[in-house]
Structure formats: C-alpha cells, structure tokens
Amino acid sequence: MDIAATKSTSFNLNNFAPQAENTATSFAEDANQLSFELGLWLSGLESFLYIRNHSFTEESRSKAASRDWSKEFRLTHSTLLLCSDLTTRFGKTLNAQYLNDESPESSNKTNTPKVEISADELFKLAQDLRDSALLNEGLLRAAPLRFGEWMAWCNLLAGKFRTNEAYDKFIKQSEKIGEEFLPEVVQQLLESNKLSLGVEADLRFVLPHFAKILKWLSVIERMLNNDEPLQPTLLIFSRIYEQTQEMMNYINNRLQRFSNQEDLLFSALDGAAYTASIELRKVYNHELAGLAEIRPAPSVYAKIETAFSLLSDSFQQTLVSFAKLIEPNIQSAQLFPHFQLKLKQSLILRQNLWEILQSIQKAERNPETFPMPLLHKQLTDFLNTSLRFLFYKDTETVERFIEEVLVTTGKKDLVPILHRFGAYLETLFGQINMRVVLANYPFERTTVKDEG
C-alpha cells in the first residue's frame, strides 16, 4: 500500500489534468491528506446509508414512515458532490506527481500517495460519484420524499459503491491513517515490552479503534473551528457510532472470556465499554436526535459542539486509562497536552458557578438586605471571563438570565427571576461537575458568607 498507483493507465487524463499548469513543476496538494479526507467521507456515506447508524431518535415506525426524508437526501447529495471534488483534486495531484516523477531532475517523492489505485479505478469512482449526484439531484426535485424512497435510494447507492474497487481502497486507507492517530507516548509504551503477550494483543486491537474515532472527531473539531457547514458531520457521527458499537461488541465478548475479573485489564475494558455506552446514549439519543430536521445554524452548532466534546473527552480519558496499565504514573496531559488547559478552565468555571449560585440563593432569600452591587459585579465578571468556558448551548441562556438580573430594579420582580436562575444554575453546575476532566477532582463545597 506504499506506492502511488499502478501504471496500467497513465494519469495524464483530461478529466484530472490541471487546466492551465500541466507541467512537472505545477503545485500539487497533499495526496495523502486528500485520500484520507475522501476515504473519511466515503466511509461516513457508507454508514449513513444504514438507517440504524444515523436515525438518532426514538421515533415510532409510523412517524418514520410518514415524515419527509428530503433532508437526508440533501445530506447524501452534498456529500456526493464533496467526494466528487476530492476525487478530481486527488486525480490532478496524481497527474502532477506522475509528471514530476517522469522529469529527469526529479528526486522529491515525499508526496507519493500511499493508496494503491489505478487511473481506471479512479475514473470509475469519479463516474459513479457524478452519476449518483445527478440522480440524487433529480430525486430531490420530487420532494417530499418518504421512507420507502429513502430506503430504495440507500440500497441503490450502497449496491453501486459495493462493486467499486476504488471506493473500498480509499476507505481502507483512511481507516489505516486513523488507526495510526495514537499519541506518540502511547505508541512508545506499546513498544516498551512491559506487557504480557495477552495484554499487549488486546491493547493492540482496542487502541487503534480509539485512535480512529479520535481522528474522525478531529475533523469535526476542525469544522467547528473553521465555522464550516456542520450538518454533514452527521455522516461522520454515523461512522463513529458504527465503529464504537463494533468496539464495544469486541470488548464485551472479550470480557465474557476473562477468567480473572480482578485483573486490571478486565477493569479497564469494562470501564471503557460502560463509559462508551453512557456517552453514546447522551450523544445519539439526545444531542443528535432529529438534527437533520433543525434549520437554525446556532442550534446546529450547539448540538454538534456538545456531541463532539462529550465523545472526545470521554475517549481521550479512556485512552489515558489504558496507558496507565503500562505506566501507572502517566498523566493525561502527557498524552493530550490540551487536557491541562481544559482542566484549568473547568475548575475555574465550576468554582465561579458555585459562588454565583450561592449569591443568587442568598439574594433570593433576602432581597431587601443583600448587596445587589456585589451580585451585579459577580455576574458582570463572569460574563467577561468564565462564560466562554461553557458549551455554546448554555451561553445564551446564562447571558439572558444575567441580563434580566442586571436590568431588573424592583425587588418584587427580581425574586422570581433569581429563583429560576438559581434552579438553572443548579442543573448546570451538576453537568459541569460531571465533565470527564474533573473525574479525579471532587468538588469541595464552600458557603458564601451572608452579606448585609
């Protein structure tokens, strides 16, 4: 899998040749990054075509049969167009690489793609993607589209790509790249010969699955940071869901064969399966439920950000627990340097929320004597500092409550606002306290001294 292409057909095709720069020195994109992205989206499309991997709702069969599935058709259409664009760019990169390899002065082959594919296979994939996108576009003109039409489309598309060799090669190469996404520290620990053969075999099977999921999540993180359209991430989440289920099935089967349940590996595997099942329910039954039906961009962003954070933090912490089997004294920050920053932010946020909650409750009980300027200062300081440590979905609600408190002058009108705000903060504080990074930092309750 380490050669660029079989040379049964030249890559100097009109379909993939650069339009104005057909020279050996023309710029070419990173072929391996393009192949990874193409394989990622193709694998997401593959998973999305199986309804159990993307219908993250508990809707009844009757509702599924009657609702309009046009939004799912639009997601497959946008993904087919994206994959078609990536295929063209990959072909142009191979063409530039081919010309560069043929030039006498060429000695730089660092951009040689690792996926082995012929021009014929690539051309066939481009054709299938183009034809499928055109058919998808035609189906959308017949909207509304029902469940039966969606299932027929899924079967047709899955069957078309099942027979495409390039489709399978790109997915396998993308997954191989994902499996290598382990932190360097973990890779070094696996090579340290500190483990028995049995434990090492289990870890070498399980850890690449976590690495692959974290690699997929890193793409979602990039899309969040770059403010890209986020609904297509449902396809990546579909793949993550499928891969997590496969990993949990392996772990559960492995646990059933364990003879010693006191073994540290048993505890680590059991904890990983339990944590994964909890996070899957949070993410797929709540945060992503019905996401394809949501239109406002802020609401979509809020749900995707929360789903990403829950899965990323959970799987990273699980990876740390496996690393501790090899090196008990290893710290989370050694594997994931940003963990230290997230821990610091979460500690500050939790403490600030607790102090504000105490002040809110005291002001509610004694509105006539509590020094409101003190509460106003607390809330203003929170707006300017710790608010950004919250998930996006919570910031708007907190901002609205704080604004109401700041502008309400009548004590009688303020009390019910403080009561609602206090109830909300209690729930929010509990959610913050359950963050994975705070698992080893139990909260020590303190009481704000009565003022006035």
C-alpha positions as CSV (number, residue, x, y, z in Angstrom):
1,M,0.0,0.0,0.0
2,D,3.0,2.3,-0.2
3,I,3.1,3.0,-4.0
4,A,1.3,5.8,-5.7
5,A,-0.5,3.9,-8.5
6,T,-0.3,1.0,-10.8
7,K,0.8,2.3,-14.2
8,S,-1.6,0.2,-16.3
9,T,-3.0,3.6,-17.5
10,S,-1.3,7.0,-17.4
11,F,-2.7,9.6,-15.1
12,N,-2.4,12.2,-17.8
13,L,-6.1,12.2,-18.4
14,N,-8.2,15.2,-19.5
15,N,-10.5,14.6,-16.5
16,F,-7.8,15.1,-14.0
17,A,-5.1,17.1,-15.7
18,P,-4.6,20.7,-14.4
19,Q,-6.3,23.1,-16.7
20,A,-3.5,25.7,-17.1
21,E,-0.5,24.2,-15.3
22,N,0.1,20.8,-16.9
23,T,3.8,20.9,-16.1
24,A,6.1,18.8,-13.9
25,T,6.7,21.7,-11.5
26,S,3.0,22.6,-11.0
27,F,1.7,22.8,-7.4
28,A,0.1,19.6,-6.1
29,E,-2.0,19.2,-2.9
30,D,-1.0,16.7,-0.3
31,A,-2.2,13.4,-1.9
32,N,-2.3,11.5,1.4
33,Q,-4.4,14.2,3.0
34,L,-6.8,14.2,0.1
35,S,-7.0,10.4,0.2
36,F,-7.7,10.4,3.9
37,E,-10.5,13.0,3.5
38,L,-12.0,11.2,0.6
39,G,-12.0,7.9,2.5
40,L,-13.4,9.5,5.6
41,W,-16.4,11.0,3.7
42,L,-17.0,7.8,1.7
43,S,-17.0,5.8,4.9
44,G,-19.4,8.3,6.5
45,L,-21.7,7.9,3.5
46,E,-21.5,4.2,3.8
47,S,-22.5,4.2,7.4
48,F,-25.2,6.9,6.8
49,L,-26.9,4.6,4.3
50,Y,-27.7,2.2,7.1
51,I,-30.6,3.8,9.0
52,R,-29.7,2.4,12.4
53,N,-26.4,4.4,12.2
54,H,-27.9,7.9,11.8
55,S,-31.6,7.9,13.0
56,F,-30.6,9.1,16.4
57,T,-34.2,9.4,17.6
58,E,-36.7,7.2,19.3
59,E,-39.4,8.0,16.8
60,S,-42.0,5.4,16.1
61,R,-42.1,3.4,12.9
62,S,-45.3,5.2,11.9
63,K,-43.6,8.6,12.3
64,A,-40.6,7.4,10.3
65,A,-42.8,6.2,7.5
66,S,-44.8,9.4,7.3
67,R,-42.2,12.2,7.7
68,D,-40.4,13.9,4.8
69,W,-36.8,12.4,4.3
70,S,-35.7,15.1,1.9
71,K,-33.1,16.4,4.3
72,E,-31.4,13.1,4.4
73,F,-31.4,13.1,0.6
74,R,-29.8,16.6,0.7
75,L,-27.1,15.4,3.0
76,T,-26.2,12.5,0.7
77,H,-26.2,14.9,-2.3
78,S,-23.8,17.4,-0.6
79,T,-21.5,14.5,0.4
80,L,-21.5,13.1,-3.1
81,L,-20.5,16.5,-4.5
82,L,-17.8,16.8,-1.9
83,C,-16.4,13.4,-2.7
84,S,-16.5,14.2,-6.4
85,D,-14.5,17.3,-5.8
86,L,-12.0,15.4,-3.7
87,T,-11.7,12.7,-6.3
88,T,-10.9,15.3,-9.0
89,R,-8.3,17.1,-6.8
90,F,-6.7,13.7,-6.0
91,G,-6.5,12.9,-9.7
92,K,-4.9,16.2,-10.5
93,T,-2.4,15.7,-7.7
94,L,-1.5,12.2,-9.0
95,N,-1.2,13.7,-12.5
96,A,1.2,16.4,-11.3
97,Q,3.1,13.7,-9.3
98,Y,3.3,11.5,-12.3
99,L,4.8,14.2,-14.5
100,N,7.2,15.2,-11.7
101,D,8.4,11.6,-11.4
102,E,9.0,11.4,-15.2
103,S,11.1,14.6,-15.2
104,P,14.9,13.9,-15.3
105,E,15.7,16.4,-12.5
106,S,13.0,15.0,-10.1
107,S,14.2,13.4,-6.9
108,N,11.5,14.5,-4.5
109,K,8.9,11.8,-3.9
110,T,7.8,12.8,-0.5
111,N,4.2,13.5,-1.7
112,T,3.8,9.9,-3.1
113,P,0.3,8.8,-2.0
114,K,0.2,5.5,-0.1
115,V,-3.1,4.4,-1.5
116,E,-2.6,2.0,-4.5
117,I,-5.0,2.8,-7.2
118,S,-5.0,2.9,-11.0
119,A,-6.3,5.7,-13.2
120,D,-9.1,3.4,-14.4
121,E,-10.3,2.7,-10.9
122,L,-10.2,6.4,-10.1
123,F,-12.0,7.3,-13.2
124,K,-14.7,4.7,-12.4
125,L,-15.2,6.2,-9.0
126,A,-15.5,9.7,-10.4
127,Q,-18.1,8.5,-12.8
128,D,-20.1,6.7,-10.1
129,L,-20.0,9.8,-7.9
130,R,-21.1,12.1,-10.7
131,D,-23.9,9.8,-11.8
132,S,-25.1,9.3,-8.2
133,A,-25.1,13.1,-7.6
134,L,-27.1,13.7,-10.7
135,L,-29.7,11.0,-9.8
136,N,-29.8,12.4,-6.2
137,E,-30.5,15.9,-7.6
138,G,-33.3,14.5,-9.7
139,L,-34.9,12.8,-6.7
140,L,-34.8,16.0,-4.7
141,R,-36.9,17.7,-7.3
142,A,-39.6,15.1,-6.5
143,A,-39.7,16.2,-2.8
144,P,-41.4,15.4,-0.4
145,L,-39.7,12.0,-0.2
146,R,-40.9,9.3,2.1
147,F,-39.2,6.5,4.0
148,G,-39.7,3.9,1.3
149,E,-38.0,6.1,-1.3
150,W,-35.1,6.7,1.2
151,M,-34.6,3.0,1.7
152,A,-34.7,2.3,-2.0
153,W,-32.1,5.1,-2.6
154,C,-29.9,3.7,0.2
155,N,-30.0,0.2,-1.3
156,L,-29.2,1.5,-4.8
157,L,-26.3,3.7,-3.7
158,A,-24.8,1.1,-1.4
159,G,-25.0,-1.5,-4.2
160,K,-23.3,0.8,-6.7
161,F,-20.3,1.5,-4.4
162,R,-20.1,-2.0,-3.1
163,T,-18.7,-3.1,-6.5
164,N,-16.3,-0.1,-6.9
165,E,-12.8,-1.1,-6.0
166,A,-11.5,2.5,-5.6
167,Y,-14.3,3.1,-3.0
168,D,-13.1,0.3,-0.9
169,K,-9.4,1.2,-1.2
170,F,-9.9,4.8,-0.1
171,I,-12.0,3.7,2.9
172,K,-9.3,1.2,4.0
173,Q,-6.5,3.7,3.5
174,S,-8.4,6.3,5.5
175,E,-9.0,3.9,8.4
176,K,-5.3,2.9,8.3
177,I,-4.4,6.5,8.8
178,G,-6.9,6.8,11.6
179,E,-5.5,3.8,13.4
180,E,-2.1,5.5,13.4
181,F,-3.6,8.5,15.2
182,L,-2.4,7.2,18.6
183,P,-0.5,9.7,20.8
184,E,3.3,9.1,20.4
185,V,3.6,8.4,24.1
186,V,1.1,5.5,23.8
187,Q,2.9,4.1,20.8
188,Q,6.2,4.2,22.7
189,L,4.6,2.4,25.7
190,L,3.3,-0.4,23.4
191,E,6.8,-0.9,22.2
192,S,8.3,-0.9,25.7
193,N,7.9,-4.7,26.3
194,K,6.3,-4.0,29.7
195,L,3.2,-6.1,29.0
196,S,2.4,-9.8,28.8
197,L,1.6,-11.1,25.3
198,G,-2.1,-11.4,26.1
199,V,-2.5,-7.9,27.4
200,E,-0.4,-6.5,24.5
201,A,-2.6,-8.3,22.0
202,D,-5.8,-6.9,23.5
203,L,-4.4,-3.4,23.6
204,R,-3.1,-3.6,20.0
205,F,-6.6,-4.4,18.9
206,V,-8.6,-2.0,21.0
207,L,-6.3,1.1,21.0
208,P,-6.3,1.6,17.2
209,H,-10.1,1.7,17.3
210,F,-10.0,4.6,19.8
211,A,-7.3,6.3,17.7
212,K,-9.5,6.0,14.6
213,I,-12.5,7.5,16.4
214,L,-10.4,10.4,17.7
215,K,-9.1,11.0,14.2
216,W,-12.7,11.3,12.9
217,L,-13.5,13.6,15.8
218,S,-10.6,15.8,14.9
219,V,-12.1,16.5,11.6
220,I,-15.4,17.6,13.3
221,E,-13.3,19.8,15.6
222,R,-11.7,21.4,12.6
223,M,-15.1,22.1,11.0
224,L,-16.3,23.6,14.3
225,N,-13.3,25.9,14.5
226,N,-13.5,26.9,10.8
227,D,-17.2,27.7,11.0
228,E,-17.9,25.2,8.2
229,P,-21.4,23.8,7.5
230,L,-22.0,21.3,10.3
231,Q,-25.0,19.1,9.3
232,P,-22.8,17.0,7.1
233,T,-20.9,15.9,10.2
234,L,-23.9,13.6,10.8
235,L,-22.3,11.2,8.3
236,I,-19.0,11.2,10.3
237,F,-21.0,10.7,13.5
238,S,-22.7,7.8,11.8
239,R,-19.4,6.2,11.2
240,I,-18.2,6.9,14.7
241,Y,-21.4,5.3,16.0
242,E,-20.9,2.2,13.9
243,Q,-17.2,1.8,14.9
244,T,-18.0,2.4,18.6
245,Q,-20.6,-0.3,18.5
246,E,-18.1,-2.7,16.9
247,M,-15.5,-1.9,19.5
248,M,-18.0,-2.4,22.4
249,N,-19.1,-5.8,20.9
250,Y,-15.4,-6.9,20.9
251,I,-14.8,-5.7,24.4
252,N,-18.0,-7.3,25.8
253,N,-17.1,-10.6,24.1
254,R,-13.6,-10.4,25.5
255,L,-14.9,-9.7,29.0
256,Q,-17.0,-12.9,28.9
257,R,-13.9,-14.9,28.3
258,F,-11.9,-13.4,31.2
259,S,-11.1,-15.9,33.9
260,N,-10.0,-13.3,36.4
261,Q,-12.3,-10.4,37.0
262,E,-9.9,-8.8,39.4
263,D,-7.4,-8.3,36.6
264,L,-6.5,-4.6,35.8
265,L,-7.1,-5.2,32.1
266,F,-10.6,-6.5,32.9
267,S,-11.4,-3.4,34.9
268,A,-10.0,-1.1,32.1
269,L,-12.0,-2.9,29.4
270,D,-15.2,-3.0,31.5
271,G,-14.9,0.7,32.3
272,A,-14.3,1.5,28.6
273,A,-17.4,-0.4,27.5
274,Y,-19.5,1.1,30.2
275,T,-18.3,4.7,29.6
276,A,-18.8,4.3,25.8
277,S,-22.4,3.1,26.3
278,I,-23.2,6.0,28.5
279,E,-21.7,8.6,26.1
280,L,-23.4,7.0,23.1
281,R,-26.8,7.5,24.8
282,K,-26.1,11.1,25.7
283,V,-24.9,12.0,22.2
284,Y,-27.0,9.9,19.9
285,N,-30.3,9.8,21.8
286,H,-30.2,13.4,22.9
287,E,-27.7,15.8,21.3
288,L,-28.0,14.4,17.7
289,A,-31.6,13.4,17.9
290,G,-33.5,14.9,14.9
291,L,-30.5,17.1,14.0
292,A,-31.2,16.7,10.3
293,E,-34.6,18.5,10.9
294,I,-33.0,21.5,12.6
295,R,-32.5,24.6,10.5
296,P,-31.1,27.5,12.7
297,A,-27.3,27.4,12.4
298,P,-26.7,28.3,16.1
299,S,-28.8,25.4,17.3
300,V,-26.9,23.0,15.0
301,Y,-23.6,24.4,16.2
302,A,-24.6,24.0,19.8
303,K,-25.6,20.3,19.4
304,I,-22.5,19.4,17.3
305,E,-20.1,21.1,19.8
306,T,-21.6,19.3,22.7
307,A,-21.7,15.9,21.0
308,F,-18.1,16.4,19.9
309,S,-16.9,17.4,23.4
310,L,-18.7,14.6,25.1
311,L,-17.2,11.9,22.8
312,S,-13.7,13.4,22.5
313,D,-13.2,13.9,26.3
314,S,-14.6,10.5,27.1
315,F,-12.5,8.6,24.6
316,Q,-9.4,10.5,25.4
317,Q,-9.8,9.8,29.1
318,T,-10.4,6.1,28.3
319,L,-7.2,6.1,26.3
320,V,-5.4,7.5,29.3
321,S,-6.7,4.7,31.5
322,F,-5.3,2.1,29.1
323,A,-2.0,3.9,29.1
324,K,-1.9,3.6,32.9
325,L,-2.0,-0.2,32.6
326,I,1.5,0.2,31.1
327,E,2.7,3.2,33.0
328,P,0.7,3.8,36.2
329,N,2.2,7.3,36.8
330,I,1.4,8.7,33.4
331,Q,-0.7,11.9,33.4
332,S,-3.4,12.9,31.0
333,A,-1.5,16.0,29.8
334,Q,1.4,13.8,28.6
335,L,-1.0,12.2,26.1
336,F,-3.2,15.2,25.4
337,P,-1.4,18.5,26.3
338,H,-4.7,20.5,25.9
339,F,-6.1,18.4,28.8
340,Q,-4.3,20.7,31.3
341,L,-5.9,23.8,29.8
342,K,-9.4,22.2,29.8
343,L,-8.9,21.1,33.4
344,K,-7.9,24.5,34.5
345,Q,-10.8,26.1,32.7
346,S,-13.3,23.6,34.1
347,L,-12.0,24.1,37.7
348,I,-12.4,27.9,37.4
349,L,-15.8,27.6,35.8
350,R,-17.1,25.2,38.4
351,Q,-15.9,27.4,41.3
352,N,-17.3,30.5,39.7
353,L,-20.7,28.9,39.1
354,W,-20.8,27.7,42.7
355,E,-20.1,31.1,44.1
356,I,-22.7,32.8,41.8
357,L,-25.3,30.1,42.7
358,Q,-24.6,30.8,46.4
359,S,-25.0,34.5,45.9
360,I,-28.2,34.1,43.8
361,Q,-29.8,31.9,46.5
362,K,-28.9,34.3,49.3
363,A,-30.2,37.3,47.3
364,E,-33.4,35.4,46.6
365,R,-33.9,34.7,50.4
366,N,-33.0,38.3,51.5
367,P,-33.6,40.6,48.5
368,E,-34.0,43.7,50.8
369,T,-30.7,43.3,52.6
370,F,-28.4,41.5,50.1
371,P,-25.9,43.9,48.5
372,M,-27.1,43.8,44.8
373,P,-24.0,45.7,43.6
374,L,-21.9,42.8,44.7
375,L,-24.1,40.3,42.8
376,H,-24.0,42.6,39.7
377,K,-20.2,42.7,39.8
378,Q,-20.0,38.9,40.1
379,L,-22.3,38.4,37.1
380,T,-20.5,41.0,35.0
381,D,-17.1,39.5,35.8
382,F,-18.5,36.1,34.8
383,L,-19.8,37.4,31.5
384,N,-16.3,38.8,30.7
385,T,-14.3,35.8,31.8
386,S,-15.6,32.3,32.6
387,L,-18.7,32.4,30.3
388,R,-16.5,31.3,27.4
389,F,-15.7,28.0,29.2
390,L,-19.3,26.9,28.8
391,F,-20.7,25.0,25.9
392,Y,-22.3,27.2,23.3
393,K,-25.7,25.8,24.0
394,D,-25.6,27.2,27.6
395,T,-24.1,30.6,27.0
396,E,-27.2,32.2,25.5
397,T,-29.4,31.0,28.4
398,V,-26.9,32.3,31.0
399,E,-26.5,35.6,29.2
400,R,-30.3,36.1,29.1
401,F,-30.7,35.4,32.9
402,I,-27.8,37.7,33.8
403,E,-29.2,40.5,31.6
404,E,-32.6,40.1,33.4
405,V,-31.0,40.3,36.8
406,L,-28.9,43.4,35.8
407,V,-31.8,45.4,34.4
408,T,-34.5,44.5,37.0
409,T,-34.6,47.1,39.8
410,G,-37.8,46.1,41.6
411,K,-37.1,43.6,44.4
412,K,-40.5,42.0,44.0
413,D,-39.9,41.4,40.3
414,L,-36.3,40.2,40.9
415,V,-37.2,37.4,43.3
416,P,-38.9,35.0,40.7
417,I,-36.0,35.7,38.2
418,L,-33.5,34.8,40.8
419,H,-35.4,31.6,41.7
420,R,-35.5,30.5,38.0
421,F,-31.8,31.4,37.5
422,G,-30.8,29.5,40.7
423,A,-32.7,26.4,39.6
424,Y,-31.0,26.6,36.2
425,L,-27.5,27.1,37.7
426,E,-28.0,24.1,40.0
427,T,-28.6,21.9,36.9
428,L,-25.7,23.5,35.0
429,F,-23.4,23.1,38.0
430,G,-24.2,19.4,38.1
431,Q,-23.5,19.0,34.4
432,I,-20.1,20.8,34.7
433,N,-19.2,18.7,37.7
434,M,-19.6,15.6,35.5
435,R,-17.1,16.7,32.9
436,V,-14.5,13.9,32.3
437,V,-11.6,16.2,33.0
438,L,-12.9,16.7,36.5
439,A,-13.3,13.0,37.3
440,N,-10.4,13.0,39.7
441,Y,-11.2,16.4,41.2
442,P,-14.2,16.1,43.5
443,F,-15.8,19.4,44.4
444,E,-15.4,20.7,47.9
445,R,-18.5,22.7,48.8
446,T,-18.0,26.1,50.4
447,T,-20.6,28.5,51.6
448,V,-20.6,32.2,50.7
449,K,-20.8,34.3,53.9
450,D,-24.1,36.2,54.4
451,E,-23.7,39.9,53.5
452,G,-25.5,42.9,54.9
